[in-house]
Amino acid sequence: MKGRFITLEGGEGAGKSTCLEFIASYFSRRQLPLLVTREPGGTPLAEEIRHLLLQKRNEQVAPDTELLLVFAARAQHLEHTILPALRRGEWVLSDRFTDATYAYQGGGRGLSMQRISELERMVQGTLRPDLTLLLDLPVEQGLARADARAERDRFESEQHAFFERVRAAYRERSLAEPERFRVIDASRTLPEVVQGVQTVLDEWLEQGL
Ligand code: T5A
């Protein structure tokens, strides 16, 4: 079976961690080989870049530096983790991928979407996710959940308006590519959100297998 590539996206506190665990057990029950990974990260070097990106620091990080670090980590992740797994015929589930770059660096930081798409072509060629689950919820609610869990990292320390732009960019992308995106209302209770994920996967697998 040809490997398929699924990504999970959403703003802060959307419930990605719980949904990832659920999706992993969903695939395991069906005996479909699934590799779960994340961005930024997914290889030792890419995880080091993640640390550089998330760590709060006194030096201002230039938006282009951030963008290039994100794609540097992605190039490593693709070469050593994602592409080999897909070639082996495994399915890959990534906690965030390039839609996050369009949302955070494009929407949040205001970088040119055109430049992001040039880097996307350079690093990924024609590879795009087969399915993207977008967990969508009001910014205020997501930040309150994230705050209740842990101290804010460098991204989470941004202003409210930044996350509104992130959310808007995600929603725009989902409207532009309705075939690939499935938007799940993540403002509901966790069991309801997980049920939403299950419904999407059931329907998608039924169509695709
Ligand atoms: N980034 C990433 C970029 O800027 N550009 C890029 O290209 C990429 C790939 C790290 C950061 O990197 C940035 C974006 C990010 O800021 P990350 O680790 O995925 O990426 O970042 P986070 O969104 O911070 O990941 P989290 O693990 O914090 O978010 P989750 O997984 O969505 O949140 P989760 O599941 O841990 O939930 C948070 C809390 O809320 C509760 C949970 O129990 C938990 O305590 N919760 C709920 N409570 C009630 N009802 C629900 N429905 C709930 N859902 C979750």
Residues whose N, C-alpha, C, O or C-beta is under 5 A from the ligand:
A	BS01	T5A	G10 G11 E12 G13 A14 G15 K16 S17 T18 E39 P40 V70 D95 R96 F97 A100 T101 Y104 R145 A146 R149 F155 A186 R188 T189 L190 V193
